[in-house]
Amino acid sequence: MKNLLILGAGTAGTMMANHLVKKLPANEWQITIVDKEKTHYYQPGYLFVPFDIYQPEQIVKSIDQFIPKGVKLVREPIDRIAKDEDQVYLANGEVLNYDLLIVATGTDIAPDEIEGMLGEHWQESIFDFYTFDGASNLRKKLMNWEGGKMVVHICEMPIKCPVAPLEFAFLADSFFKNKGMRDKVELTFVTPMDGAFTKPRATKELNYLLEQKNIRIVPNFNVERVDGEARKVYDYGGQEVDYDLLVTVPTNMGDPMIERSGIGDDLNFVPTNKATLQSLVKDNIFVIGDATNVPASKAGSVAHFEAEILTENILAYVAGKELKGSFDGHANCFVETGNGKALLIDFNYEQEPVTGTFPLPGVGPLRLLKESRVNHWGKLAFRWIYWNMLITGKPIPFVSSAMMTAGKDIEPVAAEVG
């Protein structure tokens, strides 16, 4: 028996287990997935928990529920990968051998990377919403918060779901309006980027939303430290922003195990061929999802599209065939804009977000880069799709892994890029 080892039972790792157990002969391959956690979190739901749109219990299920029959689950922390020996060392001293390795260990917040962020004020006046505990604690805080200066802040890129901080600001505007206290809240969006969105075209097309909602933006802010006592955030240029409540997205980093293994970059992401998803570390190591350093968004849709292509390339590798360089960085994301509306953006490595229809050319029913209630309901419906289709490896109708151009206004954007 040959061994295929998957590190991480989050979105990407679970999808790969479900894809490959159907494709690799059970009498030839043992598939094992390793994760220390017992709970699978629907991470897009973190955004909704602080505003009481989702209850915390609606976004958690058991990891075991999604591990397919025939795949062995090892619930232990990972110490390190010994790439030269084709082995993985677990924290309990056990050693797992592999013929093929898929790294799907994701990314997590690292508030300790910023001076003053992690301390007595953490989860008191400084919150994150990128973890289950952070989102749940912020929900409790907002229930009784009486207003003041709320600062929504990004430490540095890349981060999971790059539009989520902006969505948080939009939903906060809506939340405080519904509570009849918007006039008591000063909303500021602080970002290290030039504009509110990660893509220049999206910033140009959608900047009106911040003006419309009276959200001040502080761009090009490269955070140096946080002073929890004075309630100030400082950047390296000496600029400072005051807050009463800081909702921050700390530095996102790959698993510390990647550093211990000596196979990552400065942020513990694994160098990866952006088209094939084969690691640049060793030929029999592949990487998927947030664990990669590919220049695509760290988002669930990207992991979904990667999983389809990586499955093909794993099978090609096993058969001794050439890998397909077919991953184009495709991402599509719903962007909550508040007041029961949302946008939908669709883009890839080369193409910035475009206008047009999705998923069916000319039909939709979803419109790209346009606010609508249909898009909002699409975002909420995605939770069912996630639990019942996406992580179980079932195809989503009409949605292809490569970005389709039909029905989309590609030409003006292509001219800009060129």
LUMKEPA-241993 format. One record per residue (C-alpha): residue number from 1; residue in one letter; y, x, z. Coordinates in nm, 2 decimals. Layout:
% LUMKEPA-241993
+-----+---+--------+--------+--------+
|   k | r |     yy |     xx |     zz |
+-----+---+--------+--------+--------+
| NUM | a |      Y |      X |      Z |
...
+-----+---+--------+--------+--------+
//
This chain:
% LUMKEPA-241993
+-----+---+--------+--------+--------+
|   k | r |     yy |     xx |     zz |
+-----+---+--------+--------+--------+
|   1 | m |   0.00 |   0.00 |   0.00 |
|   2 | k |   0.35 |   0.11 |  -0.08 |
|   3 | n |   0.63 |   0.04 |   0.16 |
|   4 | l |   0.97 |  -0.12 |   0.07 |
|   5 | l |   1.20 |  -0.10 |   0.37 |
|   6 | i |   1.52 |  -0.31 |   0.40 |
|   7 | l |   1.76 |  -0.21 |   0.67 |
|   8 | g |   1.97 |  -0.51 |   0.79 |
|   9 | a |   1.88 |  -0.89 |   0.80 |
|  10 | g |   2.23 |  -1.02 |   0.73 |
|  11 | t |   2.33 |  -1.19 |   0.41 |
|  12 | a |   2.24 |  -0.91 |   0.16 |
|  13 | g |   1.92 |  -0.79 |   0.33 |
|  14 | t |   1.78 |  -1.14 |   0.37 |
|  15 | m |   1.86 |  -1.23 |   0.01 |
|  16 | m |   1.68 |  -0.91 |  -0.11 |
|  17 | a |   1.37 |  -0.99 |   0.10 |
|  18 | n |   1.36 |  -1.34 |  -0.05 |
|  19 | h |   1.40 |  -1.22 |  -0.40 |
|  20 | l |   1.15 |  -0.93 |  -0.38 |
|  21 | v |   0.87 |  -1.10 |  -0.20 |
|  22 | k |   0.84 |  -1.32 |  -0.51 |
|  23 | k |   0.85 |  -1.03 |  -0.75 |
|  24 | l |   0.65 |  -0.74 |  -0.60 |
|  25 | p |   0.27 |  -0.78 |  -0.59 |
|  26 | a |   0.16 |  -0.85 |  -0.23 |
|  27 | n |  -0.15 |  -0.64 |  -0.26 |
|  28 | e |   0.05 |  -0.34 |  -0.36 |
|  29 | w |   0.37 |  -0.36 |  -0.16 |
|  30 | q |   0.45 |  -0.42 |   0.21 |
|  31 | i |   0.81 |  -0.54 |   0.25 |
|  32 | t |   0.96 |  -0.48 |   0.60 |
|  33 | i |   1.31 |  -0.57 |   0.72 |
|  34 | v |   1.46 |  -0.41 |   1.02 |
|  35 | d |   1.74 |  -0.56 |   1.24 |
|  36 | k |   1.81 |  -0.56 |   1.61 |
|  37 | e |   1.97 |  -0.90 |   1.61 |
|  38 | k |   1.81 |  -1.24 |   1.67 |
|  39 | t |   2.09 |  -1.45 |   1.53 |
|  40 | h |   2.21 |  -1.50 |   1.17 |
|  41 | y |   2.58 |  -1.58 |   1.15 |
|  42 | y |   2.75 |  -1.77 |   0.87 |
|  43 | q |   3.04 |  -1.53 |   0.86 |
|  44 | p |   3.27 |  -1.73 |   0.64 |
|  45 | g |   3.27 |  -1.99 |   0.92 |
|  46 | y |   3.45 |  -1.74 |   1.15 |
|  47 | l |   3.77 |  -1.84 |   0.98 |
|  48 | f |   3.74 |  -2.21 |   1.08 |
|  49 | v |   3.62 |  -2.17 |   1.44 |
|  50 | p |   3.96 |  -2.08 |   1.59 |
|  51 | f |   4.11 |  -2.40 |   1.44 |
|  52 | d |   3.83 |  -2.62 |   1.56 |
|  53 | i |   3.73 |  -2.71 |   1.20 |
|  54 | y |   3.38 |  -2.57 |   1.28 |
|  55 | q |   3.22 |  -2.56 |   1.62 |
|  56 | p |   3.07 |  -2.22 |   1.71 |
|  57 | e |   2.71 |  -2.37 |   1.71 |
|  58 | q |   2.75 |  -2.48 |   1.34 |
|  59 | i |   2.76 |  -2.12 |   1.21 |
|  60 | v |   2.45 |  -1.98 |   1.39 |
|  61 | k |   2.08 |  -1.99 |   1.32 |
|  62 | s |   1.78 |  -1.78 |   1.40 |
|  63 | i |   1.72 |  -1.48 |   1.18 |
|  64 | d |   1.35 |  -1.56 |   1.18 |
|  65 | q |   1.42 |  -1.89 |   1.00 |
|  66 | f |   1.51 |  -1.70 |   0.68 |
|  67 | i |   1.26 |  -1.42 |   0.67 |
|  68 | p |   1.01 |  -1.53 |   0.40 |
|  69 | k |   0.63 |  -1.53 |   0.46 |
|  70 | g |   0.48 |  -1.20 |   0.37 |
|  71 | v |   0.78 |  -1.00 |   0.49 |
|  72 | k |   0.74 |  -0.81 |   0.82 |
|  73 | l |   1.04 |  -0.83 |   1.06 |
|  74 | v |   1.10 |  -0.54 |   1.30 |
|  75 | r |   1.35 |  -0.63 |   1.56 |
|  76 | e |   1.47 |  -0.29 |   1.68 |
|  77 | p |   1.80 |  -0.08 |   1.66 |
|  78 | i |   1.79 |   0.18 |   1.39 |
|  79 | d |   1.86 |   0.54 |   1.50 |
|  80 | r |   1.88 |   0.72 |   1.16 |
|  81 | i |   1.75 |   0.76 |   0.81 |
|  82 | a |   1.57 |   1.09 |   0.73 |
|  83 | k |   1.62 |   1.08 |   0.36 |
|  84 | d |   1.44 |   1.40 |   0.28 |
|  85 | e |   1.12 |   1.28 |   0.46 |
|  86 | d |   1.15 |   0.92 |   0.33 |
|  87 | q |   1.15 |   0.79 |   0.69 |
|  88 | v |   1.36 |   0.58 |   0.92 |
|  89 | y |   1.37 |   0.65 |   1.29 |
|  90 | l |   1.41 |   0.36 |   1.53 |
|  91 | a |   1.58 |   0.37 |   1.87 |
|  92 | n |   1.25 |   0.32 |   2.05 |
|  93 | g |   1.11 |   0.64 |   1.88 |
|  94 | e |   0.90 |   0.46 |   1.62 |
|  95 | v |   0.91 |   0.60 |   1.27 |
|  96 | l |   0.88 |   0.39 |   0.96 |
|  97 | n |   0.78 |   0.54 |   0.63 |
|  98 | y |   0.91 |   0.41 |   0.30 |
|  99 | d |   0.86 |   0.45 |  -0.07 |
| 100 | l |   1.18 |   0.25 |  -0.15 |
| 101 | l |   1.47 |   0.19 |   0.09 |
| 102 | i |   1.74 |  -0.08 |   0.06 |
| 103 | v |   2.04 |  -0.02 |   0.29 |
| 104 | a |   2.20 |  -0.36 |   0.38 |
| 105 | t |   2.35 |  -0.27 |   0.72 |
| 106 | g |   2.69 |  -0.43 |   0.64 |
| 107 | t |   3.02 |  -0.35 |   0.81 |
| 108 | d |   3.17 |  -0.43 |   1.15 |
| 109 | i |   3.51 |  -0.41 |   1.32 |
| 110 | a |   3.60 |  -0.08 |   1.49 |
| 111 | p |   3.91 |  -0.17 |   1.72 |
| 112 | d |   3.86 |   0.17 |   1.90 |
| 113 | e |   3.99 |   0.34 |   1.58 |
| 114 | i |   4.35 |   0.23 |   1.65 |
| 115 | e |   4.52 |   0.36 |   1.96 |
| 116 | g |   4.59 |   0.09 |   2.22 |
| 117 | m |   4.40 |  -0.19 |   2.04 |
| 118 | l |   4.09 |  -0.19 |   2.25 |
| 119 | g |   4.18 |  -0.22 |   2.62 |
| 120 | e |   4.28 |  -0.47 |   2.89 |
| 121 | h |   4.48 |  -0.68 |   2.64 |
| 122 | w |   4.18 |  -0.72 |   2.40 |
| 123 | q |   4.08 |  -1.08 |   2.38 |
| 124 | e |   4.38 |  -1.17 |   2.60 |
| 125 | s |   4.68 |  -1.13 |   2.37 |
| 126 | i |   4.51 |  -0.93 |   2.10 |
| 127 | f |   4.22 |  -1.11 |   1.91 |
| 128 | d |   4.00 |  -1.06 |   1.61 |
| 129 | f |   3.83 |  -1.34 |   1.42 |
| 130 | y |   3.59 |  -1.12 |   1.23 |
| 131 | t |   3.32 |  -1.15 |   1.50 |
| 132 | f |   3.15 |  -1.46 |   1.65 |
| 133 | d |   3.29 |  -1.37 |   2.00 |
| 134 | g |   3.64 |  -1.30 |   1.87 |
| 135 | a |   3.66 |  -1.62 |   1.67 |
| 136 | s |   3.52 |  -1.82 |   1.97 |
| 137 | n |   3.76 |  -1.66 |   2.22 |
| 138 | l |   4.06 |  -1.72 |   1.98 |
| 139 | r |   3.96 |  -2.08 |   1.96 |
| 140 | k |   3.99 |  -2.11 |   2.34 |
| 141 | k |   4.33 |  -1.93 |   2.33 |
| 142 | l |   4.48 |  -2.16 |   2.06 |
| 143 | m |   4.38 |  -2.47 |   2.25 |
| 144 | n |   4.65 |  -2.41 |   2.51 |
| 145 | w |   4.88 |  -2.16 |   2.34 |
| 146 | e |   5.24 |  -2.29 |   2.37 |
| 147 | g |   5.39 |  -2.09 |   2.08 |
| 148 | g |   5.59 |  -1.77 |   2.02 |
| 149 | k |   5.54 |  -1.49 |   1.77 |
| 150 | m |   5.20 |  -1.49 |   1.61 |
| 151 | v |   5.13 |  -1.18 |   1.40 |
| 152 | v |   4.84 |  -1.18 |   1.16 |
| 153 | h |   4.76 |  -0.82 |   1.09 |
| 154 | i |   4.54 |  -0.60 |   0.87 |
| 155 | c |   4.48 |  -0.24 |   0.99 |
| 156 | e |   4.35 |  -0.08 |   0.67 |
| 157 | m |   4.14 |  -0.16 |   0.37 |
| 158 | p |   3.86 |  -0.22 |   0.28 |
| 159 | i |   3.77 |  -0.52 |   0.49 |
| 160 | k |   3.52 |  -0.80 |   0.47 |
| 161 | c |   3.65 |  -1.09 |   0.27 |
| 162 | p |   4.00 |  -0.94 |   0.18 |
| 163 | v |   4.16 |  -1.29 |   0.15 |
| 164 | a |   4.05 |  -1.41 |   0.50 |
| 165 | p |   4.36 |  -1.28 |   0.69 |
| 166 | l |   4.59 |  -1.46 |   0.45 |
| 167 | e |   4.37 |  -1.77 |   0.48 |
| 168 | f |   4.41 |  -1.75 |   0.86 |
| 169 | a |   4.79 |  -1.74 |   0.83 |
| 170 | f |   4.78 |  -2.05 |   0.60 |
| 171 | l |   4.55 |  -2.24 |   0.83 |
| 172 | a |   4.76 |  -2.14 |   1.13 |
| 173 | d |   5.06 |  -2.29 |   0.96 |
| 174 | s |   4.87 |  -2.62 |   0.90 |
| 175 | f |   4.72 |  -2.61 |   1.25 |
| 176 | f |   5.05 |  -2.59 |   1.43 |
| 177 | k |   5.21 |  -2.85 |   1.20 |
| 178 | n |   4.93 |  -3.09 |   1.30 |
| 179 | k |   4.99 |  -3.02 |   1.66 |
| 180 | g |   5.36 |  -3.09 |   1.62 |
| 181 | m |   5.47 |  -2.74 |   1.72 |
| 182 | r |   5.52 |  -2.54 |   1.40 |
| 183 | d |   5.89 |  -2.50 |   1.50 |
| 184 | k |   5.77 |  -2.31 |   1.81 |
| 185 | v |   5.57 |  -2.06 |   1.62 |
| 186 | e |   5.71 |  -1.76 |   1.42 |
| 187 | l |   5.43 |  -1.65 |   1.17 |
| 188 | t |   5.43 |  -1.30 |   1.04 |
| 189 | f |   5.17 |  -1.14 |   0.80 |
| 190 | v |   5.15 |  -0.76 |   0.84 |
| 191 | t |   4.96 |  -0.57 |   0.57 |
| 192 | p |   4.91 |  -0.21 |   0.46 |
| 193 | m |   4.92 |  -0.34 |   0.10 |
| 194 | d |   5.22 |  -0.38 |  -0.13 |
| 195 | g |   5.18 |  -0.76 |  -0.12 |
| 196 | a |   4.99 |  -1.04 |   0.04 |
| 197 | f |   4.69 |  -1.04 |  -0.20 |
| 198 | t |   4.47 |  -0.74 |  -0.28 |
| 199 | k |   4.52 |  -0.81 |  -0.65 |
| 200 | p |   4.87 |  -0.77 |  -0.80 |
| 201 | r |   4.83 |  -1.07 |  -1.03 |
| 202 | a |   4.73 |  -1.29 |  -0.75 |
| 203 | t |   5.03 |  -1.17 |  -0.54 |
| 204 | k |   5.26 |  -1.25 |  -0.83 |
| 205 | e |   5.11 |  -1.59 |  -0.90 |
| 206 | l |   5.07 |  -1.70 |  -0.54 |
| 207 | n |   5.35 |  -1.54 |  -0.33 |
| 208 | y |   5.53 |  -1.88 |  -0.34 |
| 209 | l |   5.28 |  -2.00 |  -0.08 |
| 210 | l |   5.42 |  -1.77 |   0.19 |
| 211 | e |   5.77 |  -1.88 |   0.12 |
| 212 | q |   5.67 |  -2.24 |   0.11 |
| 213 | k |   5.50 |  -2.21 |   0.45 |
| 214 | n |   5.78 |  -1.99 |   0.60 |
| 215 | i |   5.54 |  -1.70 |   0.67 |
| 216 | r |   5.73 |  -1.37 |   0.68 |
| 217 | i |   5.55 |  -1.07 |   0.52 |
| 218 | v |   5.57 |  -0.71 |   0.63 |
| 219 | p |   5.41 |  -0.50 |   0.35 |
| 220 | n |   5.32 |  -0.13 |   0.34 |
| 221 | f |   5.26 |  -0.12 |   0.72 |
| 222 | n |   5.02 |   0.16 |   0.81 |
| 223 | v |   4.94 |   0.10 |   1.17 |
| 224 | e |   4.96 |   0.39 |   1.41 |
| 225 | r |   4.92 |   0.23 |   1.75 |
| 226 | v |   4.94 |  -0.09 |   1.95 |
| 227 | d |   5.13 |  -0.12 |   2.28 |
| 228 | g |   4.97 |  -0.41 |   2.45 |
| 229 | e |   5.21 |  -0.40 |   2.75 |
| 230 | a |   5.52 |  -0.42 |   2.53 |
| 231 | r |   5.34 |  -0.64 |   2.27 |
| 232 | k |   5.44 |  -0.42 |   1.98 |
| 233 | v |   5.26 |  -0.28 |   1.68 |
| 234 | y |   5.39 |   0.05 |   1.54 |
| 235 | d |   5.34 |   0.21 |   1.20 |
| 236 | y |   5.35 |   0.58 |   1.11 |
| 237 | g |   5.70 |   0.55 |   0.97 |
| 238 | g |   5.84 |   0.42 |   1.30 |
| 239 | q |   5.86 |   0.06 |   1.20 |
| 240 | e |   5.76 |  -0.19 |   1.48 |
| 241 | v |   5.66 |  -0.55 |   1.49 |
| 242 | d |   5.68 |  -0.77 |   1.80 |
| 243 | y |   5.42 |  -1.02 |   1.89 |
| 244 | d |   5.32 |  -1.27 |   2.16 |
| 245 | l |   4.98 |  -1.32 |   2.00 |
| 246 | l |   4.83 |  -1.06 |   1.77 |
| 247 | v |   4.55 |  -1.17 |   1.54 |
| 248 | t |   4.43 |  -0.85 |   1.39 |
| 249 | v |   4.17 |  -0.73 |   1.15 |
| 250 | p |   4.07 |  -0.39 |   1.29 |
| 251 | t |   3.94 |  -0.11 |   1.08 |
| 252 | n |   3.61 |  -0.21 |   0.91 |
| 253 | m |   3.34 |   0.06 |   0.92 |
| 254 | g |   2.98 |   0.09 |   0.81 |
| 255 | d |   2.70 |   0.11 |   1.06 |
| 256 | p |   2.72 |   0.42 |   1.29 |
| 257 | m |   2.36 |   0.49 |   1.19 |
| 258 | i |   2.49 |   0.59 |   0.85 |
| 259 | e |   2.70 |   0.86 |   1.00 |
| 260 | r |   2.40 |   0.98 |   1.21 |
| 261 | s |   2.20 |   1.00 |   0.89 |
| 262 | g |   2.46 |   1.21 |   0.72 |
| 263 | i |   2.47 |   0.99 |   0.41 |
| 264 | g |   2.81 |   0.81 |   0.43 |
| 265 | d |   3.17 |   0.86 |   0.36 |
| 266 | d |   3.46 |   0.87 |   0.61 |
| 267 | l |   3.41 |   0.50 |   0.69 |
| 268 | n |   3.03 |   0.51 |   0.70 |
| 269 | f |   2.99 |   0.34 |   0.37 |
| 270 | v |   2.71 |   0.48 |   0.14 |
| 271 | p |   2.81 |   0.63 |  -0.19 |
| 272 | t |   2.66 |   0.40 |  -0.45 |
| 273 | n |   2.66 |   0.38 |  -0.83 |
| 274 | k |   2.89 |   0.08 |  -0.88 |
| 275 | a |   2.69 |  -0.05 |  -1.19 |
| 276 | t |   2.33 |   0.00 |  -1.08 |
| 277 | l |   2.36 |  -0.01 |  -0.70 |
| 278 | q |   2.14 |   0.30 |  -0.67 |
| 279 | s |   2.27 |   0.53 |  -0.40 |
| 280 | l |   2.41 |   0.86 |  -0.49 |
| 281 | v |   2.23 |   1.00 |  -0.20 |
| 282 | k |   1.87 |   0.99 |  -0.33 |
| 283 | d |   1.70 |   0.80 |  -0.62 |
| 284 | n |   1.47 |   0.59 |  -0.40 |
| 285 | i |   1.76 |   0.46 |  -0.19 |
| 286 | f |   1.95 |   0.15 |  -0.30 |
| 287 | v |   2.25 |  -0.01 |  -0.13 |
| 288 | i |   2.38 |  -0.36 |  -0.13 |
| 289 | g |   2.66 |  -0.57 |   0.01 |
| 290 | d |   2.92 |  -0.44 |   0.26 |
| 291 | a |   2.72 |  -0.12 |   0.32 |
| 292 | t |   2.82 |   0.02 |  -0.03 |
| 293 | n |   3.14 |   0.21 |  -0.12 |
| 294 | v |   3.16 |   0.03 |  -0.46 |
| 295 | p |   3.52 |  -0.08 |  -0.54 |
| 296 | a |   3.43 |  -0.45 |  -0.52 |
| 297 | s |   3.53 |  -0.70 |  -0.26 |
| 298 | k |   3.32 |  -0.70 |   0.06 |
| 299 | a |   3.23 |  -1.07 |   0.03 |
| 300 | g |   2.93 |  -1.29 |   0.03 |
| 301 | s |   2.97 |  -1.39 |  -0.33 |
| 302 | v |   2.96 |  -1.02 |  -0.43 |
| 303 | a |   2.64 |  -0.96 |  -0.23 |
| 304 | h |   2.49 |  -1.27 |  -0.40 |
| 305 | f |   2.56 |  -1.13 |  -0.75 |
| 306 | e |   2.45 |  -0.78 |  -0.65 |
| 307 | a |   2.12 |  -0.92 |  -0.52 |
| 308 | e |   2.03 |  -1.06 |  -0.86 |
| 309 | i |   2.10 |  -0.73 |  -1.04 |
| 310 | l |   1.95 |  -0.51 |  -0.77 |
| 311 | t |   1.63 |  -0.71 |  -0.79 |
| 312 | e |   1.60 |  -0.63 |  -1.16 |
| 313 | n |   1.68 |  -0.26 |  -1.09 |
| 314 | i |   1.42 |  -0.23 |  -0.81 |
| 315 | l |   1.16 |  -0.37 |  -1.05 |
| 316 | a |   1.27 |  -0.14 |  -1.32 |
| 317 | y |   1.26 |   0.16 |  -1.08 |
| 318 | v |   0.91 |   0.07 |  -0.97 |
| 319 | a |   0.80 |   0.04 |  -1.34 |
| 320 | g |   0.95 |   0.38 |  -1.42 |
| 321 | k |   1.21 |   0.21 |  -1.65 |
| 322 | e |   1.58 |   0.28 |  -1.69 |
| 323 | l |   1.81 |   0.10 |  -1.45 |
| 324 | k |   2.05 |  -0.16 |  -1.59 |
| 325 | g |   2.42 |  -0.07 |  -1.52 |
| 326 | s |   2.51 |  -0.44 |  -1.53 |
| 327 | f |   2.69 |  -0.51 |  -1.21 |
| 328 | d |   3.06 |  -0.57 |  -1.31 |
| 329 | g |   3.20 |  -0.62 |  -0.96 |
| 330 | h |   3.21 |  -0.99 |  -1.00 |
| 331 | a |   3.35 |  -1.19 |  -0.71 |
| 332 | n |   3.47 |  -1.55 |  -0.67 |
| 333 | c |   3.62 |  -1.67 |  -0.35 |
| 334 | f |   3.77 |  -1.99 |  -0.22 |
| 335 | v |   4.11 |  -1.93 |  -0.05 |
| 336 | e |   4.21 |  -2.19 |   0.21 |
| 337 | t |   4.58 |  -2.26 |   0.18 |
| 338 | g |   4.60 |  -2.52 |   0.45 |
| 339 | n |   4.68 |  -2.90 |   0.45 |
| 340 | g |   4.34 |  -2.97 |   0.31 |
| 341 | k |   4.38 |  -2.76 |   0.00 |
| 342 | a |   4.23 |  -2.43 |  -0.14 |
| 343 | l |   4.25 |  -2.20 |  -0.43 |
| 344 | l |   3.96 |  -2.04 |  -0.62 |
| 345 | i |   3.98 |  -1.69 |  -0.76 |
| 346 | d |   3.74 |  -1.52 |  -1.00 |
| 347 | f |   3.76 |  -1.15 |  -1.09 |
| 348 | n |   3.56 |  -0.83 |  -1.13 |
| 349 | y |   3.61 |  -0.45 |  -1.15 |
| 350 | e |   3.83 |  -0.47 |  -1.47 |
| 351 | q |   3.96 |  -0.82 |  -1.47 |
| 352 | e |   4.22 |  -0.95 |  -1.22 |
| 353 | p |   4.20 |  -1.31 |  -1.10 |
| 354 | v |   4.25 |  -1.55 |  -1.39 |
| 355 | t |   4.34 |  -1.91 |  -1.46 |
| 356 | g |   4.10 |  -2.15 |  -1.62 |
| 357 | t |   3.80 |  -2.36 |  -1.51 |
| 358 | f |   3.49 |  -2.28 |  -1.31 |
| 359 | p |   3.19 |  -2.29 |  -1.34 |
| 360 | l |   3.18 |  -2.49 |  -1.66 |
| 361 | p |   3.42 |  -2.38 |  -1.94 |
| 362 | g |   3.69 |  -2.65 |  -2.00 |
| 363 | v |   3.51 |  -2.89 |  -1.76 |
| 364 | g |   3.53 |  -2.72 |  -1.42 |
| 365 | p |   3.54 |  -2.92 |  -1.21 |
| 366 | l |   3.71 |  -2.64 |  -1.02 |
| 367 | r |   4.04 |  -2.49 |  -1.13 |
| 368 | l |   4.11 |  -2.12 |  -1.09 |
| 369 | l |   4.43 |  -2.00 |  -0.92 |
| 370 | k |   4.54 |  -2.36 |  -0.86 |
| 371 | e |   4.56 |  -2.54 |  -0.53 |
| 372 | s |   4.35 |  -2.85 |  -0.50 |
| 373 | r |   4.16 |  -3.06 |  -0.25 |
| 374 | v |   3.85 |  -3.03 |  -0.47 |
| 375 | n |   3.86 |  -2.65 |  -0.41 |
| 376 | h |   3.89 |  -2.71 |  -0.03 |
| 377 | w |   3.59 |  -2.94 |  -0.03 |
| 378 | g |   3.41 |  -2.67 |  -0.24 |
| 379 | k |   3.48 |  -2.42 |   0.04 |
| 380 | l |   3.34 |  -2.65 |   0.30 |
| 381 | a |   3.04 |  -2.74 |   0.09 |
| 382 | f |   2.95 |  -2.37 |   0.06 |
| 383 | r |   2.81 |  -2.37 |   0.41 |
| 384 | w |   2.53 |  -2.59 |   0.30 |
| 385 | i |   2.48 |  -2.38 |  -0.02 |
| 386 | y |   2.47 |  -2.07 |   0.19 |
| 387 | w |   2.20 |  -2.19 |   0.44 |
| 388 | n |   1.99 |  -2.37 |   0.18 |
| 389 | m |   2.02 |  -2.16 |  -0.14 |
| 390 | l |   2.21 |  -1.84 |  -0.12 |
| 391 | i |   2.03 |  -1.65 |   0.15 |
| 392 | t |   1.69 |  -1.79 |   0.05 |
| 393 | g |   1.73 |  -1.64 |  -0.29 |
| 394 | k |   1.75 |  -1.97 |  -0.49 |
| 395 | p |   1.97 |  -1.96 |  -0.80 |
| 396 | i |   2.30 |  -2.14 |  -0.79 |
| 397 | p |   2.33 |  -2.35 |  -1.11 |
| 398 | f |   2.59 |  -2.25 |  -1.36 |
| 399 | v |   2.70 |  -1.94 |  -1.16 |
| 400 | s |   2.61 |  -1.61 |  -1.33 |
| 401 | s |   2.60 |  -1.27 |  -1.17 |
| 402 | a |   2.83 |  -1.13 |  -1.45 |
| 403 | m |   3.18 |  -1.28 |  -1.47 |
| 404 | m |   3.19 |  -1.53 |  -1.76 |
| 405 | t |   3.50 |  -1.53 |  -1.99 |
| 406 | a |   3.45 |  -1.87 |  -2.15 |
| 407 | g |   3.70 |  -2.13 |  -2.02 |
| 408 | k |   3.92 |  -1.86 |  -1.87 |
| 409 | d |   4.26 |  -1.73 |  -1.97 |
| 410 | i |   4.15 |  -1.37 |  -2.02 |
| 411 | e |   4.39 |  -1.24 |  -2.29 |
| 412 | p |   4.72 |  -1.22 |  -2.09 |
| 413 | v |   4.55 |  -1.03 |  -1.81 |
| 414 | a |   4.36 |  -0.80 |  -2.04 |
| 415 | a |   4.69 |  -0.71 |  -2.20 |
| 416 | e |   4.84 |  -0.63 |  -1.86 |
| 417 | v |   4.54 |  -0.41 |  -1.76 |
| 418 | g |   4.54 |  -0.23 |  -2.10 |
+-----+---+--------+--------+--------+
//
